[in-house]
């Protein structure tokens, strides 16, 4: 089931959205759905990372390079 959501955008952001709509040949709804979906995915990742970071640090995994080296 789809719900309707009303948002208010500053004029500059609205203009930028309209330019993107034309460039991508996509609707406002499509662009905003994708943006919200990406935002939520990033937030889920950040929460998970925060949760596992102490365990990774305890194993000496301090950087992305450390992780890649371990899984390679």
C-alpha positions as CSV (number, residue, x, y, z in Angstrom):
1,X,0.0,0.0,0.0
2,X,1.4,3.4,-0.9
3,X,0.9,6.5,1.3
4,X,1.1,10.1,0.3
5,X,3.7,12.3,2.0
6,X,3.8,16.1,1.7
7,X,7.1,17.8,2.2
8,X,8.2,21.4,1.9
9,X,11.4,22.2,0.1
10,X,13.4,25.5,0.0
11,X,13.1,27.1,-3.4
12,X,16.7,26.3,-4.3
13,X,16.3,22.6,-3.5
14,X,13.0,22.5,-5.5
15,X,14.8,24.0,-8.5
16,X,17.6,21.5,-8.2
17,X,15.1,18.7,-8.0
18,X,13.4,19.9,-11.1
19,X,16.7,20.0,-13.0
20,X,17.4,16.4,-11.9
21,X,13.9,15.3,-13.0
22,X,14.6,16.6,-16.5
23,X,18.1,15.1,-16.6
24,X,17.0,11.7,-15.4
25,X,13.6,11.7,-17.0
26,X,12.2,10.7,-13.7
27,X,9.3,11.9,-11.5
28,X,9.7,13.8,-8.3
29,X,8.3,10.8,-6.5
30,X,10.9,8.4,-8.1
31,X,13.8,10.6,-7.1
32,X,12.6,11.2,-3.6
33,X,11.8,7.5,-3.0
34,X,15.3,6.7,-4.1
35,X,16.8,9.4,-1.9
36,X,14.9,8.2,1.2
37,X,15.7,4.6,0.5
38,X,19.5,5.4,0.2
39,X,19.3,7.6,3.3
40,X,17.7,4.8,5.4
41,X,20.2,2.3,4.1
42,X,23.1,4.5,5.1
43,X,21.6,5.1,8.6
44,X,21.1,1.3,9.1
45,X,24.7,0.8,8.1
46,X,25.9,3.5,10.5
47,X,23.9,2.0,13.4
48,X,25.3,-1.5,12.6
49,X,28.8,-0.2,12.3
50,X,28.5,1.6,15.7
51,X,27.3,-1.6,17.3
52,X,30.1,-3.9,15.9
53,X,32.9,-1.4,16.1
54,X,34.0,-2.3,19.7
55,X,34.3,-6.0,18.7
56,X,36.3,-5.1,15.5
57,X,38.6,-2.9,17.5
58,X,39.2,-5.7,20.0
59,X,40.3,-7.8,17.1
60,X,42.7,-5.1,15.9
61,X,40.5,-4.2,12.9
62,X,40.8,-0.4,13.0
63,X,40.6,0.6,9.3
64,X,38.9,-0.6,6.1
65,X,42.3,-1.9,5.0
66,X,42.5,-4.1,8.1
67,X,39.1,-5.6,7.3
68,X,40.0,-6.2,3.6
69,X,43.3,-7.8,4.6
70,X,41.5,-10.2,6.9
71,X,38.8,-11.3,4.4
72,X,41.3,-11.6,1.5
